[in-house]
Amino acid sequence: MSIDNFATFRVAACDLNGQMRGKRMPASYFASLNDDTVRMPLSVLNVDIKGADIEDSPLLFETGDADGIMRPTSRGPVPLPWLDSEQPLVPMQMYFEDGTPFYGDARHALGRVLERYSQRGWQVVAATELEFTLVDDSGKQLRHVRDPRNRRRMDASEILSLSQMDAFDPFLSALYEACEAMGIEAQTTTSEAGVGQFEITLNHQEAMRAADDTWLFKSLIRGLAYRFDCAATFMAKPFMQDSGNGMHMHFSVLDADGNNIFNDGGPKGTDTLRHAIGGCLAAMQGSTLIFAPHANSYARMTPGAHAPTAICWAYENRTAAIRVPGGSPKARRIEHRVAGGDINPYLSFAAILGAALVGIEDKMEPGDPLTGSAYGQDLPQLATDWTHAVDLFEADHMMPRIFEAKLIRNLVQTKRQEIVVMGEIDESEHWKTYLDKV
């Protein structure tokens, strides 16, 4: 899109918590975006969930809190339909003064993983299914959303209910229009198990574009909902009695000729598929922090509550953490079902795709596929609390094969500070921190 008719525009990069950090700028600055004139402190991408600097961070001592250079990604500019004024967003990435990528930039972390696929002549194709919940945040406590038709508070889940979609048709119709304007290819919408909960599937496409879409889509949902007298959240567990919000990622890998390397012409898939699954399973416990990055995330990580917590895989089994869907062999793919809706899309994509590539490199075997429900079986589990997840992520031997050591350090320090910060807030008040952020 052109920004000729806009007085101002925004630039933003993604911090470790998936937040947009950036500036509003006059339109006259747009022509110089590629001239390394946009600068922000490197540390701004590694702040905590409340936007505070990390105390005693080595990053500050290493750089003296120096500025980094912001450069446009291949994505922007995109409109922001939820704003009253028309001002596009140009997504950016952070670089050091010498032009090397900043290790604390989450999008660069995914780029490093995808470059390793590219070196093999491969391209990753990915898509996400995102669950979110419409809520009423107008009072002292978070409450279920009201039915727009009669203003009565909703009190029951409506799995695959067309009636519930009818109730929120103006919002959902505006959402599809906004997605089209932003270049986000939204596919199907379903009503899910939680009260006021929906799932929207985004289109399969090149993995970086899919991650970009997911990041932008989350901001769109949260911003647009306020135009319809409610709020929207991707919190992993907005209500303890309801199903939580997840983010399922589907991916396959194409070779230089466009052939799916997971496809063996039949229902089981290739050895490469199984090795990729083996890598995902081997890294899953150590990656718990990526898939459950916040205090509220662990309320969702309860066995039997629609959130896969057992480390296992299966064909066509939604209780497993890794599912290989059925259908045409040409579309053979991996569905990674662990992450909450509150994740940073770039870090989540990097963790999943990086683990899969390690599995392929090491020819990791995933073991036999699960039969029956994973909920009632004695299986290895993900970390069940935040502190343990941080410790596992820091110590896991596979993480340095996926992420740069300094990014691992920065994320660990960020989360340890957040553990202290959120520990000083009553759990019933956590939603006030997370509602509009995750």
C-alpha positions as CSV (number, residue, x, y, z in Angstrom):
1,M,0.0,0.0,0.0
2,S,1.0,3.6,-0.5
3,I,1.3,6.0,2.4
4,D,1.0,9.2,0.3
5,N,-2.3,10.1,1.8
6,F,-1.4,9.7,5.5
7,A,0.1,12.3,7.8
8,T,1.8,9.8,10.0
9,F,2.8,6.2,10.1
10,R,4.2,3.7,12.7
11,V,7.3,1.6,12.8
12,A,7.5,-1.4,15.2
13,A,9.6,-4.5,15.9
14,C,8.7,-7.5,18.0
15,D,10.1,-7.8,21.5
16,L,10.6,-11.1,23.3
17,N,7.1,-11.1,24.6
18,G,5.6,-10.5,21.1
19,Q,4.9,-6.8,21.9
20,M,5.2,-4.1,19.2
21,R,7.9,-1.6,20.2
22,G,8.3,1.4,18.0
23,K,7.5,4.9,17.1
24,R,4.9,7.1,15.3
25,M,6.6,9.2,12.6
26,P,5.6,11.9,10.1
27,A,5.0,10.8,6.5
28,S,8.1,12.7,5.4
29,Y,10.3,10.1,7.1
30,F,9.0,7.2,5.0
31,A,11.4,7.8,2.1
32,S,14.4,7.5,4.4
33,L,13.4,4.2,6.2
34,N,16.0,2.2,4.2
35,D,18.8,4.7,5.1
36,D,19.3,3.5,8.6
37,T,17.9,6.7,10.1
38,V,15.4,5.0,12.4
39,R,17.0,4.1,15.7
40,M,15.9,2.7,19.0
41,P,17.7,1.3,22.1
42,L,18.7,-2.3,21.6
43,S,17.4,-3.0,25.1
44,V,13.8,-2.1,24.1
45,L,13.3,-5.5,22.5
46,N,14.3,-7.3,25.7
47,V,12.1,-5.6,28.3
48,D,9.7,-7.4,30.6
49,I,6.0,-7.8,30.2
50,K,5.4,-4.5,31.8
51,G,7.9,-2.7,29.6
52,A,10.6,-2.3,32.2
53,D,14.3,-2.8,31.6
54,I,15.8,-6.0,32.9
55,E,17.8,-5.3,36.0
56,D,21.5,-6.1,35.8
57,S,21.1,-7.2,32.2
58,P,24.5,-8.0,30.6
59,L,23.0,-6.4,27.4
60,L,23.2,-3.0,29.0
61,F,26.8,-3.5,30.1
62,E,27.8,-5.0,26.7
63,T,26.3,-2.1,24.7
64,G,26.0,0.8,27.2
65,D,22.3,0.8,26.2
66,A,23.3,1.8,22.7
67,D,20.9,2.4,19.9
68,G,20.3,-0.2,17.2
69,I,19.3,0.4,13.6
70,M,15.7,-0.4,12.6
71,R,15.2,-1.6,9.0
72,P,12.0,-2.5,7.3
73,T,11.0,-6.2,6.8
74,S,9.7,-7.4,3.5
75,R,6.1,-7.1,4.9
76,G,5.1,-3.4,5.3
77,P,3.5,-1.1,5.2
78,V,0.1,-2.4,6.3
79,P,-3.0,-0.6,7.4
80,L,-4.2,-0.7,11.0
81,P,-8.0,-0.8,10.6
82,W,-8.8,-0.6,14.3
83,L,-7.5,2.9,14.7
84,D,-9.6,6.0,14.4
85,S,-7.0,7.7,12.3
86,E,-5.5,6.1,9.2
87,Q,-1.8,5.5,9.8
88,P,-0.1,2.4,8.4
89,L,2.5,0.3,10.2
90,V,5.8,-0.6,8.8
91,P,7.2,-3.8,10.5
92,M,10.9,-3.5,11.3
93,Q,13.8,-5.6,12.5
94,M,16.7,-4.5,14.8
95,Y,20.4,-4.5,13.7
96,F,23.6,-3.5,15.3
97,E,25.5,-0.4,14.1
98,D,27.7,-2.6,11.9
99,G,24.6,-4.0,10.2
100,T,24.7,-7.5,11.8
101,P,21.3,-8.8,13.1
102,F,20.6,-8.1,16.8
103,Y,20.5,-11.4,18.7
104,G,17.6,-10.2,20.9
105,D,15.2,-9.7,17.9
106,A,12.7,-12.6,17.9
107,R,12.2,-12.3,14.1
108,H,15.9,-12.7,13.5
109,A,15.8,-15.9,15.6
110,L,13.2,-17.4,13.2
111,G,15.2,-16.1,10.2
112,R,18.3,-18.0,11.3
113,V,16.4,-21.2,11.5
114,L,14.7,-20.7,8.1
115,E,18.1,-20.0,6.6
116,R,19.3,-23.4,7.6
117,Y,16.4,-24.9,5.7
118,S,17.2,-22.7,2.8
119,Q,20.8,-24.0,2.7
120,R,19.4,-27.5,2.1
121,G,17.3,-26.1,-0.8
122,W,14.1,-26.4,1.3
123,Q,11.3,-24.1,2.0
124,V,9.0,-24.3,5.0
125,V,5.3,-23.8,4.5
126,A,3.3,-23.1,7.6
127,A,-0.1,-22.0,9.0
128,T,-1.6,-21.3,12.4
129,E,-4.9,-21.9,14.1
130,L,-5.4,-19.3,16.7
131,E,-8.0,-19.4,19.5
132,F,-9.1,-16.2,21.3
133,T,-11.8,-15.3,23.7
134,L,-14.1,-12.3,23.7
135,V,-14.6,-10.9,27.2
136,D,-16.1,-8.1,29.2
137,D,-13.3,-6.2,30.9
138,S,-15.3,-3.2,32.0
139,G,-15.5,-4.1,35.7
140,K,-13.1,-4.9,38.5
141,Q,-13.2,-8.6,37.5
142,L,-12.9,-10.2,34.1
143,R,-16.3,-11.5,33.0
144,H,-17.8,-13.5,30.2
145,V,-18.9,-11.4,27.2
146,R,-22.5,-10.3,26.7
147,D,-24.5,-11.5,23.7
148,P,-24.7,-8.5,21.5
149,R,-28.3,-9.4,20.5
150,N,-29.9,-9.2,23.9
151,R,-27.1,-8.0,26.2
152,R,-27.4,-11.0,28.4
153,R,-24.1,-12.4,29.7
154,M,-23.1,-15.6,27.9
155,D,-22.8,-18.6,30.3
156,A,-22.3,-21.7,28.1
157,S,-19.8,-23.0,25.6
158,E,-21.0,-23.4,22.1
159,I,-18.7,-25.8,20.2
160,L,-19.1,-25.3,16.5
161,S,-22.2,-23.2,17.1
162,L,-23.4,-21.2,14.1
163,S,-25.8,-19.4,16.5
164,Q,-22.8,-18.0,18.5
165,M,-21.2,-16.9,15.2
166,D,-24.5,-15.2,14.3
167,A,-24.3,-13.3,17.6
168,F,-20.9,-11.9,16.7
169,D,-21.4,-11.6,13.0
170,P,-20.7,-7.8,12.8
171,F,-17.4,-8.3,14.6
172,L,-16.4,-11.4,12.6
173,S,-17.4,-9.7,9.3
174,A,-15.3,-6.6,10.1
175,L,-12.5,-8.9,11.0
176,Y,-12.5,-10.6,7.6
177,E,-12.6,-7.2,5.9
178,A,-9.7,-6.0,8.1
179,C,-7.7,-9.1,7.3
180,E,-8.1,-8.5,3.6
181,A,-7.0,-4.9,4.0
182,M,-3.9,-6.1,5.9
183,G,-3.0,-8.9,3.5
184,I,-3.7,-11.6,6.1
185,E,-5.4,-14.6,4.5
186,A,-7.9,-15.7,7.1
187,Q,-9.6,-19.0,6.4
188,T,-12.2,-20.7,8.5
189,T,-13.8,-19.5,11.7
190,T,-15.3,-21.8,14.3
191,S,-16.9,-21.4,17.7
192,E,-14.9,-23.2,20.3
193,A,-15.3,-24.9,23.7
194,G,-14.9,-21.8,25.9
195,V,-17.6,-19.2,26.5
196,G,-17.1,-16.5,23.8
197,Q,-14.2,-18.4,22.3
198,F,-13.4,-18.6,18.6
199,E,-10.7,-20.1,16.4
200,I,-9.6,-18.7,13.1
201,T,-7.3,-20.5,10.7
202,L,-4.7,-18.6,8.7
203,N,-3.6,-19.7,5.3
204,H,-0.7,-22.0,4.6
205,Q,2.2,-20.0,3.2
206,E,6.0,-19.4,3.5
207,A,6.8,-19.7,7.1
208,M,8.1,-16.2,7.8
209,R,5.1,-14.7,6.2
210,A,2.9,-17.0,8.3
211,A,4.7,-15.8,11.5
212,D,4.3,-12.2,10.4
213,D,0.6,-12.8,9.8
214,T,0.1,-14.3,13.2
215,W,1.9,-11.4,14.9
216,L,-0.2,-8.8,13.1
217,F,-3.4,-10.8,13.5
218,K,-3.1,-10.9,17.3
219,S,-2.9,-7.1,17.4
220,L,-5.8,-6.8,14.9
221,I,-8.1,-9.0,17.0
222,R,-7.4,-7.1,20.3
223,G,-7.7,-3.7,18.6
224,L,-10.9,-4.4,16.6
225,A,-12.8,-6.0,19.5
226,Y,-13.0,-2.6,21.3
227,R,-15.0,-1.2,18.4
228,F,-17.7,-3.8,19.2
229,D,-18.1,-3.1,22.9
230,C,-16.0,-6.0,24.2
231,A,-12.4,-7.0,24.5
232,A,-10.5,-9.9,23.0
233,T,-7.6,-11.8,24.5
234,F,-5.2,-14.6,23.6
235,M,-4.5,-15.3,27.3
236,A,-3.9,-19.0,27.7
237,K,-6.6,-19.3,30.4
238,P,-8.8,-16.2,30.8
239,F,-11.3,-18.2,32.9
240,M,-10.3,-21.1,35.1
241,Q,-13.5,-23.0,34.4
242,D,-13.3,-22.7,30.6
243,S,-11.1,-24.2,28.0
244,G,-7.9,-22.1,27.3
245,N,-6.7,-20.5,24.2
246,G,-4.1,-22.4,22.1
247,M,-2.1,-21.8,18.9
248,H,-1.7,-24.9,16.7
249,M,1.0,-24.7,14.1
250,H,0.9,-26.8,10.9
251,F,4.0,-27.1,8.7
252,S,5.5,-29.1,5.8
253,V,8.7,-28.7,3.9
254,L,9.1,-28.4,0.2
255,D,12.3,-29.3,-1.8
256,A,13.7,-27.3,-4.6
257,D,11.3,-28.9,-7.1
258,G,8.3,-28.1,-4.9
259,N,7.8,-31.7,-3.6
260,N,6.7,-32.2,0.0
261,I,9.5,-34.1,1.7
262,F,7.1,-35.6,4.2
263,N,5.0,-37.3,1.5
264,D,5.6,-40.9,0.8
265,G,2.5,-41.4,-1.2
266,G,0.7,-43.1,1.7
267,P,-0.8,-42.3,5.1
268,K,2.4,-42.8,7.2
269,G,4.8,-40.3,5.7
270,T,8.5,-40.4,5.1
271,D,11.4,-41.2,7.4
272,T,12.1,-37.5,7.2
273,L,8.7,-36.8,8.7
274,R,9.4,-39.2,11.6
275,H,12.8,-37.7,12.2
276,A,11.3,-34.2,12.3
277,I,8.7,-35.4,14.8
278,G,11.5,-37.0,16.8
279,G,13.3,-33.6,17.1
280,C,10.1,-31.9,18.1
281,L,9.5,-34.4,20.9
282,A,13.1,-34.3,22.1
283,A,13.0,-30.5,22.4
284,M,9.5,-30.2,23.7
285,Q,10.1,-30.2,27.5
286,G,13.0,-27.8,27.2
287,S,10.9,-25.5,25.0
288,T,8.0,-25.3,27.4
289,L,8.9,-21.7,28.2
290,I,8.4,-20.8,24.6
291,F,5.0,-22.4,24.4
292,A,3.9,-21.3,27.9
293,P,5.8,-18.0,28.5
294,H,3.6,-16.3,31.2
295,A,2.3,-17.0,34.7
296,N,-1.2,-17.5,33.3
297,S,0.1,-20.0,30.7
298,Y,0.4,-22.7,33.4
299,A,-3.3,-22.6,34.3
300,R,-3.9,-24.0,30.8
301,M,-1.3,-26.8,31.1
302,T,-3.6,-29.2,32.9
303,P,-4.0,-32.8,31.5
304,G,-7.4,-33.5,30.1
305,A,-8.3,-29.9,29.6
306,H,-7.9,-29.6,25.8
307,A,-4.3,-28.7,26.2
308,P,-1.8,-31.4,25.2
309,T,0.7,-31.7,28.1
310,A,2.0,-35.2,27.4
311,I,5.1,-35.5,25.1
312,C,3.8,-37.9,22.4
313,W,2.8,-38.1,18.8
314,A,0.1,-39.8,16.9
315,Y,-1.8,-40.0,13.6
316,E,-5.2,-38.2,13.6
317,N,-5.3,-37.8,17.4
318,R,-6.1,-34.5,19.0
319,T,-5.0,-35.5,22.5
320,A,-1.4,-35.9,21.3
321,A,1.1,-33.0,21.4
322,I,2.2,-33.8,17.8
323,R,-0.6,-34.8,15.4
324,V,-0.1,-36.0,11.8
325,P,-3.4,-35.1,10.1
326,G,-5.0,-37.3,7.6
327,G,-6.0,-36.3,4.1
328,S,-4.1,-36.2,0.8
329,P,-0.5,-37.5,1.1
330,K,0.5,-34.4,-0.9
331,A,-0.5,-32.3,2.1
332,R,1.3,-34.5,4.7
333,R,2.3,-32.3,7.5
334,I,3.0,-31.9,11.2
335,E,0.6,-30.2,13.5
336,H,2.3,-29.0,16.7
337,R,-0.5,-28.5,19.3
338,V,1.3,-27.4,22.5
339,A,1.6,-23.6,22.4
340,G,-0.9,-21.3,24.1
341,G,-2.4,-18.4,22.3
342,D,-0.2,-16.1,24.4
343,I,3.1,-17.0,22.7
344,N,5.5,-14.9,20.7
345,P,4.9,-16.3,17.1
346,Y,8.5,-15.8,16.0
347,L,10.0,-17.6,18.9
348,S,7.4,-20.4,18.8
349,F,8.0,-21.0,15.0
350,A,11.7,-21.0,15.6
351,A,11.5,-23.5,18.5
352,I,9.3,-25.9,16.5
353,L,11.1,-25.6,13.2
354,G,14.5,-25.6,14.8
355,A,13.7,-28.8,16.7
356,A,12.4,-30.5,13.6
357,L,15.6,-29.7,11.7
358,V,17.8,-31.0,14.5
359,G,15.7,-34.2,14.4
360,I,16.2,-34.5,10.7
361,E,20.0,-33.8,11.0
362,D,20.4,-36.4,13.8
363,K,17.8,-38.9,12.3
364,M,16.0,-38.9,15.7
365,E,13.3,-41.6,16.0
366,P,10.1,-40.6,17.7
367,G,9.1,-44.0,18.9
368,D,5.7,-45.6,18.1
369,P,2.7,-43.3,17.6
370,L,0.2,-43.1,20.4
371,T,-3.0,-45.0,20.4
372,G,-6.0,-44.0,22.5
373,S,-6.2,-40.8,24.6
374,A,-3.0,-39.3,25.8
375,Y,-4.8,-37.8,28.9
376,G,-5.0,-41.1,30.8
377,Q,-1.6,-42.6,30.0
378,D,1.7,-42.5,31.9
379,L,3.8,-40.3,29.5
380,P,6.6,-37.8,29.8
381,Q,5.2,-34.3,30.6
382,L,5.9,-30.7,29.8
383,A,7.0,-28.5,32.6
384,T,4.0,-27.7,34.9
385,D,5.3,-24.5,36.5
386,W,6.9,-21.3,35.2
387,T,10.1,-21.5,37.3
388,H,10.8,-25.0,36.3
389,A,10.2,-24.1,32.6
390,V,12.8,-21.3,32.8
391,D,15.4,-23.7,34.3
392,L,14.7,-26.3,31.7
393,F,15.0,-23.9,28.9
394,E,18.3,-22.5,30.2
395,A,19.9,-26.0,30.6
396,D,18.4,-27.9,27.7
397,H,21.2,-29.2,25.3
398,M,19.0,-28.6,22.2
399,M,18.3,-25.0,22.7
400,P,21.8,-23.7,21.7
401,R,21.3,-25.6,18.4
402,I,18.1,-23.5,17.8
403,F,18.7,-20.2,19.4
404,E,21.7,-17.9,19.9
405,A,23.2,-18.2,23.3
406,K,22.7,-14.5,24.1
407,L,19.0,-14.7,23.2
408,I,18.6,-17.7,25.5
409,R,20.3,-15.6,28.3
410,N,18.1,-12.6,27.6
411,L,14.9,-14.6,27.6
412,V,15.8,-16.4,30.8
413,Q,16.6,-13.1,32.6
414,T,13.4,-11.5,31.3
415,K,11.3,-14.4,32.6
416,R,13.0,-14.5,35.9
417,Q,12.3,-10.9,36.4
418,E,8.7,-11.4,35.4
419,I,8.3,-14.3,37.9
420,V,9.2,-11.8,40.7
421,V,7.0,-9.0,39.3
422,M,4.0,-11.2,38.8
423,G,4.5,-12.9,42.1
424,E,3.9,-9.6,43.8
425,I,0.4,-9.4,42.2
426,D,-2.5,-11.4,43.4
427,E,-3.3,-14.1,40.8
428,S,-6.9,-12.8,40.4
429,E,-5.4,-9.6,39.2
430,H,-3.0,-11.1,36.6
431,W,-5.5,-10.5,33.8
432,K,-5.0,-6.7,34.1
433,T,-1.4,-7.2,33.0
434,Y,-1.9,-9.8,30.3
435,L,-5.3,-9.0,28.7
436,D,-4.1,-6.5,26.1
437,K,-0.5,-7.7,25.9
438,V,-0.5,-11.4,25.0
